[in-house]
């Protein structure tokens, strides 16, 4: 599965996941969320500010996870330092959840 950012035309790879254990007492973690529209529905994207690198969200009673820092089109390391790294916490207010893989993304359009 993938998330497609409508405004920036970017893809984010999504993985099936279990519901994260969001407790405050587990190793000092602190959880927060950001709201985004997924297929027109407001969804909370949960993230662990202390240890995590994934955002977790529930859509149609299934849990998914997506990396919130990533580079699309497999950028070179030098490109990452020039601003090519995408932060899903700040980007992507309107998203579509679509089937398929990142490699086959052109077939989905």
C-alpha positions as CSV (number, residue, x, y, z in Angstrom):
1,X,0.0,0.0,0.0
2,X,1.0,3.6,-0.5
3,X,0.0,7.1,0.6
4,X,-0.2,9.6,-2.3
5,X,0.2,13.2,-1.4
6,X,-2.2,15.1,-3.6
7,X,-0.6,18.6,-3.4
8,X,3.1,17.6,-3.6
9,X,2.6,14.5,-5.8
10,X,4.7,12.3,-3.6
11,X,4.4,8.6,-2.6
12,X,5.0,7.2,0.9
13,X,5.3,3.4,1.3
14,X,2.8,2.0,3.9
15,X,3.2,-1.3,5.8
16,X,0.6,-3.3,7.7
17,X,1.1,-3.1,11.4
18,X,-0.3,-3.9,14.8
19,X,-1.7,-1.2,17.0
20,X,1.2,0.5,18.8
21,X,1.4,0.3,22.6
22,X,0.9,3.9,23.5
23,X,1.7,4.0,27.2
24,X,3.6,6.8,28.9
25,X,5.5,4.4,31.2
26,X,7.2,2.2,28.6
27,X,10.8,3.4,28.5
28,X,9.9,7.1,28.8
29,X,8.2,7.3,25.4
30,X,6.0,10.3,24.6
31,X,3.3,9.9,22.0
32,X,1.6,12.6,19.9
33,X,-0.5,12.9,16.8
34,X,-1.1,15.0,13.7
35,X,-4.4,15.0,11.8
36,X,-4.4,14.5,8.1
37,X,-7.1,13.7,5.5
38,X,-6.9,10.2,4.0
39,X,-9.3,9.6,1.2
40,X,-11.4,12.5,2.5
41,X,-11.6,11.2,6.1
42,X,-9.8,13.0,9.0
43,X,-7.3,10.5,10.5
44,X,-4.9,10.7,13.4
45,X,-1.3,9.8,12.6
46,X,0.4,8.7,15.9
47,X,4.1,9.1,16.4
48,X,6.6,8.3,19.1
49,X,8.6,11.5,19.6
50,X,11.2,9.8,21.8
51,X,12.3,6.6,19.9
52,X,10.2,6.3,16.8
53,X,10.7,6.8,13.1
54,X,7.3,5.6,12.0
55,X,3.8,7.2,12.1
56,X,0.9,4.8,12.9
57,X,-2.6,5.3,11.7
58,X,-5.8,3.3,11.6
59,X,-7.9,3.2,8.5
60,X,-11.0,1.0,8.1
61,X,-10.2,-0.8,11.4
62,X,-6.7,-1.8,10.2
63,X,-3.4,-0.4,11.5
64,X,-0.7,0.8,9.2
65,X,2.7,2.5,9.6
66,X,4.7,4.8,7.4
67,X,8.1,6.3,7.8
68,X,7.8,10.0,8.3
69,X,11.3,10.9,7.1
70,X,12.1,9.5,3.7
71,X,13.6,10.3,0.3
72,X,11.5,9.6,-2.8
73,X,13.1,8.2,-5.9
74,X,16.0,6.8,-3.9
75,X,18.0,10.1,-3.8
76,X,21.7,10.1,-3.3
77,X,23.1,10.9,0.2
78,X,24.4,14.3,-1.0
79,X,20.8,15.2,-2.2
80,X,19.4,14.5,1.3
81,X,21.4,17.3,2.7
82,X,20.2,19.7,0.1
83,X,16.5,19.4,1.2
84,X,15.4,16.3,-0.7
85,X,14.4,14.6,2.5
86,X,10.6,14.7,3.0
87,X,9.0,15.0,6.4
88,X,5.5,13.6,6.4
89,X,4.7,15.3,9.8
90,X,4.8,18.7,8.0
91,X,4.0,17.7,4.5
92,X,1.0,15.9,3.1
93,X,-2.2,17.4,4.5
94,X,-4.4,15.5,1.9
95,X,-3.5,11.9,1.2
96,X,-4.9,9.0,-0.7
97,X,-4.4,5.4,0.4
98,X,-3.9,3.4,-2.7
99,X,-2.9,-0.2,-3.4
100,X,0.3,-1.1,-5.1
101,X,4.0,-0.8,-4.4
102,X,6.4,2.1,-4.7
103,X,8.1,0.6,-7.8
104,X,4.8,0.3,-9.6
105,X,3.5,3.8,-8.8
106,X,3.4,5.0,-12.4
107,X,0.8,2.3,-13.2
108,X,-1.6,3.8,-10.6
109,X,-2.0,7.2,-12.2
